[in-house]
């Protein structure tokens, strides 16, 4: 067995080990998702050669050095490039990507804009000043809240490593020393772990529940109806009572709260709830449950380079933020794009994906995707963590050094290596 780090999600587990057995992987400590991620190094559909779209519009193999020259030419021939992705890239690759964006006077955009942007805009989470770590949750949190996120399916080892089950300095019995609450618009697998299983109305349930909860904790709540945001009043009051009795609350929130039609109301209310709970000796910590392994790293690198977390326009000095990546793409403001280890055409909203697909695309990917099929140039890359060294930042901002357990296939380079060669040759 060889120690490694799993980059399958933003928990970035660094307590796991694997053994390579010919074309299969044996693992110790990896969850199912993590095992599938690391085992993808043996995927039979894996990209192992660079591809280039010729004059006939067909993608065909090309030597990597020639693909790098073609990428150089494409960037030289266009004046408004978009550099997008980055949350599945090492910190070292992101730094080169930022420099390349700056040199080309392009726009640097990470997936953090979509899953983290609203959080920073409401100043709910300060990515630089928040010093609380998942290790603190394990040691001190006696009430765990999951709101709009289902870690049993998305972050498999979150509960077992940090939030619900492990014993900590002030949590001597682990699960038995904690209260667990899960709030969502439907019954989820994570609710099986919870003392409070609160199913909210899918329309404005979050807003109504938050408003009532803040009033209840402050003692200003008016008489309640039969239900609060879809939750029976007796369950609402029981939840509020146990929040009052807690010493340390760790509240993890996800896309079910961030990406709703009423997030402009619910996120400021969540910030107000945090402030209300942080009175006296009681503490409340909030954590966004970002999906991709290095979302936080992309924000940190961008802040350091430009003082902006994402959506950075390097066409001016100092760089300025772009108002809307949606508008910029759909208005046709870009003439080419580099997409790094993210299937943008499958995951972006339809109008954005359609606009992006019309551009000359340079993509980096381990496996074939809709994005690689539409690309002009495709670079096969080593799998982050499994075949690359470097650094990733866990969801709480802790830097995790990567420990690759195998070499990439012959001729397959790391994303960092290819970006560096493009940068040097431009």
C-alpha positions as CSV (number, residue, x, y, z in Angstrom):
1,X,0.0,0.0,0.0
2,X,1.2,3.5,-0.8
3,X,-0.1,6.7,0.8
4,X,-1.9,9.1,-1.5
5,X,-4.4,12.0,-1.6
6,X,-7.8,11.7,-3.2
7,X,-8.9,14.7,-5.3
8,X,-12.4,13.3,-5.9
9,X,-14.2,16.0,-3.9
10,X,-13.4,19.1,-1.8
11,X,-12.7,17.0,1.4
12,X,-9.4,16.1,-0.3
13,X,-8.7,13.0,1.9
14,X,-5.0,12.7,2.8
15,X,-5.4,9.6,5.1
16,X,-5.8,7.0,2.3
17,X,-3.6,4.4,0.7
18,X,-3.7,2.4,-2.6
19,X,-2.0,-0.5,-4.2
20,X,-1.7,-0.8,-8.0
21,X,-2.5,-4.3,-9.3
22,X,-1.8,-4.4,-13.0
23,X,-4.8,-2.5,-14.4
24,X,-6.8,-2.3,-11.2
25,X,-6.6,-0.5,-7.9
26,X,-6.9,-1.7,-4.3
27,X,-7.6,1.0,-1.8
28,X,-7.7,1.5,1.9
29,X,-9.8,4.4,3.3
30,X,-11.2,5.6,0.0
31,X,-15.0,6.0,-0.2
32,X,-16.8,4.7,-3.3
33,X,-16.6,8.0,-5.1
34,X,-12.9,8.3,-4.2
35,X,-12.1,4.8,-5.4
36,X,-13.9,5.5,-8.7
37,X,-12.0,8.7,-9.1
38,X,-8.5,7.2,-8.5
39,X,-9.3,4.0,-10.4
40,X,-10.1,6.2,-13.5
41,X,-6.3,6.2,-14.2
42,X,-7.1,2.8,-15.8
43,X,-10.2,3.8,-17.7
44,X,-10.1,2.2,-21.1
45,X,-11.5,5.3,-22.7
46,X,-8.8,7.5,-21.3
47,X,-7.2,10.2,-23.5
48,X,-3.5,9.4,-24.1
49,X,-2.6,11.6,-27.1
50,X,-3.1,15.2,-28.0
51,X,-5.8,15.9,-30.6
52,X,-6.1,18.6,-33.2
53,X,-9.1,19.6,-35.4
54,X,-7.9,20.0,-39.0
55,X,-9.4,21.9,-41.9
56,X,-12.0,19.2,-42.5
57,X,-13.3,19.6,-38.9
58,X,-12.2,16.2,-37.7
59,X,-10.2,15.7,-34.5
60,X,-7.1,13.6,-35.1
61,X,-3.9,12.7,-33.1
62,X,-1.0,15.1,-33.1
63,X,2.3,15.1,-31.2
64,X,2.1,17.1,-28.0
65,X,4.8,19.5,-29.0
66,X,2.9,20.3,-32.2
67,X,-0.3,20.8,-30.3
68,X,1.5,23.3,-28.0
69,X,2.6,25.2,-31.2
70,X,-1.0,25.2,-32.5
71,X,-2.3,26.5,-29.1
72,X,0.3,29.2,-29.2
73,X,-0.8,30.2,-32.7
74,X,-4.5,30.2,-31.7
75,X,-3.8,32.5,-28.7
76,X,-1.7,34.8,-30.8
77,X,-4.3,35.1,-33.5
78,X,-7.1,36.1,-31.1
79,X,-7.3,39.1,-28.8
80,X,-9.9,38.2,-26.2
81,X,-9.3,34.8,-24.7
82,X,-11.3,33.2,-21.9
83,X,-9.4,31.0,-19.4
84,X,-12.1,28.9,-17.6
85,X,-12.2,25.9,-15.2
86,X,-9.4,25.7,-12.7
87,X,-11.2,24.1,-9.7
88,X,-9.9,20.7,-10.7
89,X,-6.3,22.0,-11.2
90,X,-3.4,22.0,-8.9
91,X,-2.4,25.3,-7.2
92,X,0.8,25.4,-9.3
93,X,-1.2,25.0,-12.6
94,X,-3.6,27.7,-11.5
95,X,-0.8,30.1,-10.9
96,X,0.6,29.5,-14.4
97,X,-3.0,29.9,-15.8
98,X,-3.3,33.3,-14.1
99,X,0.0,34.4,-15.6
100,X,-1.0,33.3,-19.0
101,X,-4.3,35.1,-18.6
102,X,-2.5,38.3,-17.6
103,X,0.0,38.0,-20.5
104,X,-2.8,37.6,-23.0
105,X,-5.0,40.3,-21.5
106,X,-7.7,37.7,-21.2
107,X,-10.4,36.8,-18.6
108,X,-9.6,34.3,-15.9
109,X,-12.8,32.6,-14.7
110,X,-13.0,29.6,-12.3
111,X,-16.0,27.4,-11.4
112,X,-15.9,29.2,-8.0
113,X,-17.9,32.0,-9.7
114,X,-20.8,29.6,-10.0
115,X,-20.6,27.7,-6.7
116,X,-18.9,30.3,-4.5
117,X,-19.7,33.7,-6.0
118,X,-22.9,34.5,-4.2
119,X,-21.3,33.6,-0.9
120,X,-18.6,36.1,-1.3
121,X,-21.0,38.8,-2.7
122,X,-23.0,38.6,0.6
123,X,-19.8,38.5,2.6
124,X,-21.2,35.4,4.4
125,X,-17.8,33.7,4.1
126,X,-14.5,35.6,4.1
127,X,-12.2,33.3,2.1
128,X,-9.0,34.9,3.6
129,X,-9.9,35.6,7.2
130,X,-11.9,32.5,8.1
131,X,-9.6,30.5,10.3
132,X,-11.8,27.7,11.5
133,X,-10.9,24.3,10.2
134,X,-12.7,21.0,9.8
135,X,-10.4,19.7,12.6
136,X,-12.0,22.3,14.9
137,X,-15.4,20.9,13.9
138,X,-14.3,17.4,14.9
139,X,-12.9,18.6,18.2
140,X,-15.6,21.1,19.4
141,X,-18.8,21.1,17.4
142,X,-21.7,19.6,19.4
143,X,-24.4,20.5,16.9
144,X,-23.9,19.7,13.2
145,X,-26.2,21.3,10.7
146,X,-26.4,20.4,7.0
147,X,-28.5,22.8,5.0
148,X,-29.3,22.2,1.3
149,X,-26.5,19.6,0.9
150,X,-26.5,15.8,1.0
151,X,-23.0,14.7,2.0
152,X,-24.0,11.1,2.1
153,X,-24.0,11.3,-1.7
154,X,-21.7,14.2,-2.5
155,X,-18.9,14.2,0.2
156,X,-18.9,10.6,1.4
157,X,-16.3,10.8,4.2
158,X,-17.2,14.3,5.5
159,X,-19.3,12.9,8.3
160,X,-16.9,10.1,9.3
161,X,-13.7,12.2,9.3
162,X,-14.8,15.6,10.6
163,X,-18.5,16.3,11.5
164,X,-20.7,13.5,12.9
165,X,-18.9,10.3,14.0
166,X,-15.3,11.1,15.1
167,X,-14.4,11.7,18.7
168,X,-12.8,15.1,19.4
169,X,-11.1,17.0,22.3
170,X,-14.5,18.2,23.6
171,X,-16.6,15.5,21.9
172,X,-15.6,12.4,23.9
173,X,-18.3,10.0,22.6
174,X,-18.3,11.1,18.9
175,X,-21.8,10.7,17.5
176,X,-23.4,10.3,20.9
177,X,-22.0,13.7,21.9
178,X,-23.5,15.6,19.0
179,X,-26.9,16.7,17.8
180,X,-27.3,16.4,14.0
181,X,-29.8,18.4,11.9
182,X,-30.4,18.1,8.2
183,X,-32.6,20.7,6.3
184,X,-33.5,20.1,2.6
185,X,-36.5,20.3,0.3
186,X,-36.8,16.5,0.1
187,X,-35.9,13.5,2.2
188,X,-32.2,12.6,1.6
189,X,-29.9,9.8,2.5
190,X,-28.1,12.2,5.0
191,X,-31.3,12.5,7.0
192,X,-30.8,9.0,8.2
193,X,-28.0,10.3,10.4
194,X,-30.0,13.2,11.8
195,X,-31.9,14.0,15.1
196,X,-33.8,16.7,13.2
197,X,-35.0,15.9,9.7
198,X,-36.5,19.1,8.5
199,X,-38.1,19.1,5.0
200,X,-38.6,22.6,3.8
201,X,-41.1,24.0,1.2
202,X,-39.2,24.0,-2.2
203,X,-40.5,27.5,-3.0
204,X,-39.7,30.0,-0.2
205,X,-39.2,27.6,2.7
206,X,-35.6,28.6,3.3
207,X,-36.5,32.3,3.7
208,X,-39.6,31.7,5.8
209,X,-37.7,29.3,8.1
210,X,-34.7,31.5,8.5
211,X,-36.8,34.6,9.3
212,X,-38.8,32.7,11.9
213,X,-35.7,31.1,13.4
214,X,-33.9,34.4,13.8
215,X,-37.0,35.8,15.5
216,X,-37.3,32.8,17.8
217,X,-33.7,33.0,18.9
218,X,-33.9,36.7,19.5
219,X,-37.2,36.4,21.3
220,X,-39.1,38.6,18.8
221,X,-41.0,35.9,16.9
222,X,-44.7,36.5,16.5
223,X,-47.2,33.6,17.1
224,X,-46.4,30.8,14.6
225,X,-48.7,29.2,12.1
226,X,-49.1,25.4,11.9
227,X,-46.0,25.1,9.8
228,X,-42.9,27.2,9.4
229,X,-41.5,27.1,5.8
230,X,-43.1,23.7,5.4
231,X,-41.8,22.3,8.7
232,X,-44.3,21.5,11.5
233,X,-44.1,24.1,14.2
234,X,-43.3,21.6,17.0
235,X,-40.2,20.3,15.0
236,X,-39.2,23.9,14.3
237,X,-39.3,24.8,18.0
238,X,-37.4,21.6,19.0
239,X,-34.6,22.5,16.5
240,X,-34.4,26.1,17.8
241,X,-34.2,24.9,21.4
242,X,-31.3,22.6,20.6
243,X,-29.5,25.4,18.8
244,X,-29.8,27.6,21.9
245,X,-28.4,24.8,24.1
246,X,-25.4,24.1,21.9
247,X,-21.9,25.4,22.7
248,X,-20.5,25.1,19.2
249,X,-22.5,24.9,16.0
250,X,-21.0,23.9,12.6
251,X,-23.4,24.7,9.8
252,X,-22.6,23.3,6.4
253,X,-24.6,24.7,3.5
254,X,-24.7,23.7,-0.2
255,X,-26.2,24.3,-3.6
256,X,-29.7,23.7,-2.2
257,X,-29.4,26.9,-0.4
258,X,-27.0,28.8,-2.6
259,X,-28.6,28.2,-6.0
260,X,-32.2,29.0,-5.5
261,X,-34.4,31.7,-7.0
262,X,-34.4,33.3,-3.5
263,X,-30.7,33.1,-2.6
264,X,-30.5,36.9,-2.6
265,X,-32.7,36.7,0.5
266,X,-31.7,33.5,2.1
267,X,-27.9,34.0,2.2
268,X,-28.1,37.4,3.9
269,X,-30.5,35.8,6.4
270,X,-28.0,32.9,6.9
271,X,-25.4,35.5,7.7
272,X,-27.8,37.1,10.2
273,X,-28.5,33.7,11.8
274,X,-24.8,33.1,12.2
275,X,-24.4,36.5,13.9
276,X,-27.4,35.8,16.2
277,X,-26.0,32.4,17.2
278,X,-22.6,33.9,17.9
279,X,-23.8,35.6,21.1
280,X,-22.4,35.0,24.5
281,X,-20.3,31.9,24.8
282,X,-21.9,30.1,22.0
283,X,-20.1,29.8,18.6
284,X,-21.4,29.2,15.2
285,X,-19.2,28.4,12.2
286,X,-20.4,28.2,8.6
287,X,-18.8,26.3,5.8
288,X,-19.9,26.2,2.1
289,X,-19.8,22.6,0.8
290,X,-18.1,23.3,-2.5
291,X,-18.0,20.4,-4.9
292,X,-14.7,20.5,-6.7
293,X,-11.4,19.6,-5.0
294,X,-9.6,22.9,-5.4
295,X,-12.3,25.5,-5.6
296,X,-10.9,27.3,-2.6
297,X,-7.4,27.1,-4.1
298,X,-8.6,28.9,-7.3
299,X,-10.1,31.7,-5.1
300,X,-6.9,32.1,-3.1
301,X,-4.7,32.2,-6.1
302,X,-6.9,34.7,-7.9
303,X,-7.1,36.9,-4.9
304,X,-3.3,36.9,-4.5
305,X,-2.7,37.7,-8.2
306,X,-5.4,40.2,-8.8
307,X,-7.2,41.0,-5.5
308,X,-10.3,39.5,-7.1
309,X,-11.6,36.0,-6.3
310,X,-12.7,35.1,-9.9
311,X,-14.1,36.7,-13.0
312,X,-10.9,38.7,-13.5
313,X,-10.4,40.9,-16.6
314,X,-6.7,41.4,-17.3
315,X,-7.3,43.7,-20.2
316,X,-6.8,46.7,-17.9
317,X,-4.2,47.6,-15.2
318,X,-5.2,47.1,-12.5
319,X,-7.4,44.2,-13.5
320,X,-11.1,44.7,-13.1
321,X,-14.0,42.3,-12.5
322,X,-16.3,41.3,-15.3
323,X,-19.9,42.0,-14.3
324,X,-21.4,38.7,-15.6
325,X,-19.7,35.8,-17.3
326,X,-23.1,34.8,-18.6
327,X,-23.6,38.1,-20.4
328,X,-20.0,38.2,-21.6
329,X,-20.3,34.8,-23.2
330,X,-23.7,35.1,-24.7
331,X,-22.9,38.6,-26.0
332,X,-19.9,37.1,-27.9
333,X,-17.2,39.0,-26.1
334,X,-14.6,36.2,-26.4
335,X,-12.9,34.9,-29.5
336,X,-11.3,31.7,-28.1
337,X,-11.2,29.8,-24.8
338,X,-8.9,27.5,-22.7
339,X,-11.0,25.1,-20.6
340,X,-9.1,23.2,-17.9
341,X,-10.3,19.8,-16.6
342,X,-14.0,20.7,-16.6
343,X,-16.7,19.6,-19.0
344,X,-18.0,23.1,-19.4
345,X,-20.3,22.3,-22.4
346,X,-22.2,19.7,-20.3
347,X,-22.4,21.7,-17.1
348,X,-22.9,25.3,-18.1
349,X,-26.5,26.7,-18.7
350,X,-27.6,26.1,-22.3
351,X,-27.1,29.7,-23.7
352,X,-23.6,29.8,-22.2
353,X,-22.6,26.4,-23.4
354,X,-24.0,27.2,-26.9
355,X,-21.9,30.4,-27.0
356,X,-18.8,28.7,-25.8
357,X,-19.1,25.8,-28.3
358,X,-18.9,28.3,-31.2
359,X,-15.4,29.5,-30.1
360,X,-12.1,27.8,-30.9
361,X,-11.5,25.7,-27.8
362,X,-8.3,24.5,-26.2
363,X,-9.2,21.8,-23.6
364,X,-7.4,19.8,-21.0
365,X,-9.0,16.5,-19.9
366,X,-8.3,13.0,-18.7
367,X,-11.3,11.5,-20.4
368,X,-13.4,12.2,-23.5
369,X,-16.3,14.6,-22.8
370,X,-18.7,16.7,-24.8
371,X,-16.2,19.6,-24.4
372,X,-13.3,17.6,-25.9
373,X,-15.5,16.6,-28.8
374,X,-16.1,20.2,-29.7
375,X,-12.6,21.4,-29.1
376,X,-10.0,22.6,-31.6
377,X,-7.1,21.3,-29.5
378,X,-7.2,18.6,-26.8
379,X,-4.4,18.0,-24.3
380,X,-4.6,14.7,-22.4
381,X,-3.6,15.3,-18.8
382,X,-2.4,13.3,-15.8
383,X,-5.1,12.7,-13.2
384,X,-4.8,15.3,-10.4
385,X,-3.5,13.8,-7.2
386,X,-3.2,10.2,-8.5
387,X,-0.5,11.1,-11.1
388,X,0.5,14.7,-10.2
389,X,2.4,16.3,-7.3
390,X,1.5,19.8,-6.3
391,X,-1.0,21.3,-3.9
392,X,-4.8,21.4,-3.4
393,X,-6.8,23.4,-0.9
394,X,-9.4,21.5,1.1
395,X,-12.9,23.1,1.5
396,X,-11.8,24.8,4.7
397,X,-8.7,26.3,3.2
398,X,-6.1,23.9,4.5
399,X,-3.3,23.3,1.9
400,X,-2.9,19.5,1.2
401,X,0.4,18.4,-0.6
402,X,-0.5,15.8,-3.2
403,X,1.1,12.3,-3.2
404,X,0.9,10.6,-6.6
405,X,0.8,6.8,-6.6
406,X,1.7,6.2,-10.3
407,X,3.2,7.8,-13.3
408,X,0.9,9.0,-16.1
409,X,0.8,7.0,-19.4
410,X,3.7,7.5,-21.6
411,X,3.5,10.9,-23.4
412,X,0.8,12.3,-21.1
413,X,2.0,15.4,-19.4
414,X,0.6,17.3,-16.4
415,X,-1.6,20.3,-17.0
416,X,1.1,22.4,-15.2
417,X,3.7,21.2,-17.7
418,X,1.7,22.0,-20.8
419,X,0.6,25.4,-19.5
420,X,4.2,26.2,-18.7
421,X,5.3,25.3,-22.2
422,X,2.6,27.4,-23.8
423,X,3.5,30.3,-21.5
424,X,7.2,30.1,-22.4
425,X,6.6,29.9,-26.1
426,X,4.2,32.8,-26.3
